[in-house]
Amino acid sequence: MAPTLTDVARQADVALSTASRAFSDPQRLGPETLRKVLAAAQDLGYQSGSKQSDSQAGGSTVAMVVPDIANPVYGTLVKAAQDEGRRRHQTLVLHDTDRDPEREREAIAHLRNEVAAIVLCSSRLPPDEIAALCGSTPVVLINQQVDGVDCVLGDAAEGLRQAVDYLGALGHAKLAFVPGSPHSWSTPRRVDLIRSLAAESGMDLEVLNWRAETVSAGTAVAASVLATGATAVITHNDLVAFGVIKGARALGVEVPTGLSVIGIDDVALTEVSNPSLTSISIPWSKAGALSVELLGEILAGHRPPPRAQLLPAQLVVRDSTAPAPR
């Protein structure tokens, strides 16, 4: 059996993605690392692929399907993916589904015959349906996990733990959580996690009904948040958090003196909002670039076992949180 790129990576004691770069983009590697990979390839008799596979990897078109390009998170993902694709001489095309599962189905059914590969961001479809719809078209998922498919996950778990611990240290005894769409893969996982973390900390938790992941939805839910008696709230994303701050202020409650607010994602606007928003930072830019990098290996003819790349989150404290009011 001919040696594979996985064999080369193992012998050189480097990651598979590093071994791939030695042949697709050697200037990104240090001289010693490049030497190790090339020496391992020579020892094993590995060939980096035919001209045909190289041409398929370069100059190909990759589609990126997002639920809402108006959400800054997806703008960050698209920009990073486009930059990585440009470096690989690939063209990125964008499709916005407006958070509609049926539009997502239609997009995949059309794109799978028109592009070389697909990146699905925060898919609203069930896992088994995603695999069936994509068929043989290479796909990488962002913020969704499906068996047998490469995925890049923004792991909010550590950030949520830090957020609950931080609020507890500030003296908050009652916490509200505003979940996102039930179609979102991350929603039930975050709800389960926040319930567990609140129970561990002895904090009283109120999980509200799900909301659209928008500023207007956050404004609308602010009254419900205040009605729970919670002195702090964590929202599904930063956009909802901005809306909660606006809605609370309209009801005569200032943030953070009357209510502490924490979002998730850490979009660029968090630093310039009033007050600046405490948020759980997820490295979405890295996720966008990594998704195209994983597809690049597949399009170059290397098909390693499906991988799940976890990108850990971190709490970033700003002005929207303060000690619990007396």
HELIX and SHEET records of a PDB file:
HELIX    1   1 LEU A    5  ALA A   12  1                                   8    
HELIX    2   2 LEU A   16  SER A   24  1                                   9    
HELIX    3   3 PRO A   26  ARG A   28  5                                   3    
HELIX    4   4 PRO A   31  LEU A   44  1                                  14    
HELIX    5   5 LYS A   51  ALA A   57  1                                   7    
HELIX    6   6 PRO A   72  ARG A   87  1                                  16    
HELIX    7   7 PRO A  101  LEU A  111  1                                  11    
HELIX    8   8 PRO A  127  CYS A  134  1                                   8    
HELIX    9   9 ALA A  157  ALA A  169  1                                  13    
HELIX   10  10 SER A  186  SER A  201  1                                  16    
HELIX   11  11 VAL A  215  ALA A  227  1                                  13    
HELIX   12  12 ASP A  238  ALA A  250  1                                  13    
HELIX   13  13 ALA A  268  GLU A  271  5                                   4    
HELIX   14  14 TRP A  284  LEU A  299  1                                  16    
SHEET    1   A 6 THR A  91  ASP A  96  0                                        
SHEET    2   A 6 THR A  61  VAL A  66  1                                        
SHEET    3   A 6 ALA A 117  CYS A 121  1                                        
SHEET    4   A 6 VAL A 139  ILE A 142  1                                        
SHEET    5   A 6 ASP A 150  ASP A 155  1                                        
SHEET    6   A 6 ALA A 308  PRO A 312  1                                        
SHEET    1   B 6 ASP A 204  VAL A 207  0                                        
SHEET    2   B 6 LYS A 174  VAL A 178  1                                        
SHEET    3   B 6 ALA A 232  THR A 235  1                                        
SHEET    4   B 6 SER A 260  ASP A 265  1                                        
SHEET    5   B 6 THR A 278  SER A 281  1                                        
SHEET    6   B 6 GLN A 314  VAL A 316 -1                                        
END                                                                             
